[in-house]
């Protein structure tokens, strides 16, 4: 197993175990099967295990496996505060104590503010008193590193990154999300500050494997490298020295074996121009089903009315390359959850964006089309409710 350093020089395995997708057995998680997978990863050198308060049964399972195998001190545990559920600092403390109990430990190695989508959510936590709480936990050793996981646009990621002296961060990043969410700009900005970056969704929830178009699978299969679609996706990430750990929700021994082998073999900077060209061709094949030829270059931005043009088009395209509900969910996360609304309905038709678009996209027309697809009535109502909940002020 290869290792990259955290902010304080501790070795972290380049492959981390994402604990959200354990196999179910009846109505509960299959403890014995998950234990075999966790221990296989541990024996292969994986030392970073990521769970969360809201993953049903995950913290308890991980805590049980680590305790009964006597390896808690040999691994790093990451878990998350469901900040969107918190009303006051006493609620934060109660939740943290519950997590310690579930995990059978008295400290958390890497603790995250879960699923920030806007600077406003972090400001709400600060108004609640989270900074004093973090200082106390770090001073006592109950929390060793503090960070945040992120699902929003690049601009808000950069604002959150600059607002506090974070120890690490976690972002969704893969070869399709190179210029969306935190994106490569966010990755490089964090690395420039010496902040380790943990990668989630390297395979887009498996979509870069199971749902690859046949032509893309054929292209990879015929390449002399002999790498699987998963290996291509992981190696694209490992190729970038700014990436610290790549999480994988491994739920089979075969998956553990393949991913640990890739993590052992891959090196930063190893991909050739031909390799990167192949990945570019795969992206083109995936995007051939898209509705708008937006490359995410952002020449259309900023919109004077605050419309997130590339964000909306990316989610609209995802409806046709990944599934309608997937695209709508991504829209709710990255566009719908910003404090300042960024909806297509804010467009006043000034045309400024179209005058700067290298692809000559009829942006005003396509925004209306995208909004109709992304926000049918039930989704408009749902986004409104979730916005009111997640962006509320602390009490």
Secondary structure, 3 states (H helix, E strand, C coil): CCEEECCCCCEEECEEEECCCCCEECCEECHHHHHHHHHHHHHCCCCEEECCCCCCCHHHHHHHHHHHCCCHHHCEEEEEECHHHCCCHHHHHHHHHHHHHHHCCCCEEEEEEEEECCHHHHHHHHHHCHHHHHHHHHHHCCEEEEEEEECCCHHHHHHHHHHCCCCEEEEECCCCCCCCCCHHHHHHHHHHCCCEEEEECCCCCCCCCCCCCHHHHHHHHCCCCCCCHHHHHHHHHHCCCCCCEEEECCCCHHHHHHHHHHHHHCCCCCCCHHHHHHHHHHHHHHHCCCCCCCCCCCCCCCCCCCCCHHHHHHHHHHHHHCCHHHHHHHHHHHCCCCCCCCCHHHCCCCCHHHHHCCCCCCHHHHHHHHHHHHCCHHHHHHHHHHHHHHCCCCC
